[in-house]
Amino acid sequence: MLATAPNQLWSWDITKLLGPANVFSRYVTGWMIAYRESAELAIQFIEEAIGKHQVLAG
């Protein structure tokens, strides 16, 4: 994946990300603390982050 501008690539991980060559920026688009990982929590998290940053579909 190659990002050439903001909002083209989002990454998600529960661990530290590698160096800046791996993502466009270090800006935190959203965060969530949960006792477990699940598809339902992932959907909730992504929908909230997309809504907060007004990302267009596609």
Secondary structure, DSSP 8 states (H G I E B T S, - for coil): ---SSTTS-----SS----TTSSS----------SS--HHHHHHHHHHHHHHHT----
